Amino acid sequence: MKKLLLFSIFLLSGILLFVGCQKEVEQLYVPRPVRAMKVGDVAGISQRWLPGRASASQEVNLSFRVEGPLTEFPVQVGDEVKKGQLLARIDPRDFEVNLRNAEGQLGKAEAAIQFAEAEYGRVVRIREQDPAAISESMVDRKRQEMDKAQADLIALEADIDAARDQLDYTYMRAPFSGTIVATYVENYEEVQAKQIILRLLDPTHVEMTVDVPENIISYIPYVQNIQARFDAFPGLVIPAEVKEIGTEASTTTRTYPVTFIMEQPEGATILAGMTGELTGNVVLPEEQQEPLMEVPTTAVFSDETGLSYVWVIDLTAKTVHKREVQLGKLTDYGITILQGLEAGEWIATAGVHYLEEGQEVRILGEKAGEVSS
């Protein structure tokens, strides 16, 4: 009897625990995570500094195309060099011998082709005078010998050009004026083809690459009065201009790389790798009175009516609501919205076919204070 009572109490406790856990699971709800963006406006650029990192406008690791021992290496780290200046030299003697040998064969090849042409001309004349004296096969054989001599000459000329190139490759000259920032070998060392010998950069111009959010990338072509500043020189502002706009967004940050270029300022030296930030003012053309609304194509969807929509996120309620939009033209970065959106609104940019009206969502990457209206 006592065992039966204990079993009943244990069973009842298990049932109550299961029911309690079930109710707790039923009450637990996790908002759907979504990728989202804030629809851009002119102030998105004009009122913010974008972080970036400096690099030289021209920088290259130099190597030889041939191998051999170094005989000249007149530069060292820190040297400033001019375009075309000798930076290093491989022992040229083996390559000079190869060139002389190839050139020496040229005279024999020219004589061979002269003989072959003369022989072919001779048998052709004899056959014209007396067709029975020379067979057709003899004429064909002499023509083949002449063709072969011509092909041999062409091949030899190509060998001479190659040998001359190989000799030229023993010279390493500066492809542009700049500064030697690193060397990786010593003079008289045996080096291999494509082995890095030194690193050269042009410090006269500086580039800064910044990651621009997708909601304001379409305004970059209209940015003027661009200014850059670097952490190492906080009081120095440097004018800059756009050099290149990337057309492929990062899959993780949804930003586009934009490269700006500027001249090296007086009184300071901006080195590759220095961190800084950049800003500018957006000046839209007269024919474009309204700010350009541009969103990723993945943010737009249609229903059975054929109309186009986006999911607008209510930041207060953390819910999504379907809104009809009028589409414009496709661009390198997405599609323009002519009507239906206002600057500063948040929209979902991925997974739009899995959302429902009024569904509670959580913006991916959202932190305290990061997303605000």
Secondary structure as UniProt FT lines:
FT   HELIX           2..27
FT   STRAND          32..34
FT   STRAND          36..38
FT   HELIX           43..46
FT   STRAND          50..63
FT   STRAND          68..72
FT   TURN            77..78
FT   STRAND          80..81
FT   TURN            83..84
FT   STRAND          86..90
FT   HELIX           93..129
FT   TURN            131..133
FT   HELIX           136..168
FT   TURN            169..170
FT   STRAND          171..173
FT   STRAND          178..183
FT   TURN            187..188
FT   STRAND          190..191
FT   TURN            193..194
FT   STRAND          196..213
FT   TURN            214..216
FT   HELIX           217..222
FT   STRAND          223..230
FT   TURN            231..232
FT   STRAND          233..239
FT   STRAND          241..245
FT   TURN            251..253
FT   STRAND          255..263
FT   TURN            266..267
FT   TURN            272..273
FT   STRAND          275..282
FT   TURN            286..287
FT   STRAND          294..295
FT   HELIX           297..299
FT   STRAND          301..302
FT   TURN            304..305
FT   STRAND          308..314
FT   TURN            315..318
FT   STRAND          319..324
FT   STRAND          326..330
FT   STRAND          335..339
FT   TURN            343..344
FT   STRAND          346..348
FT   HELIX           352..354
FT   TURN            357..358
FT   STRAND          360..363
FT   TURN            364..365
FT   TURN            368..370
//
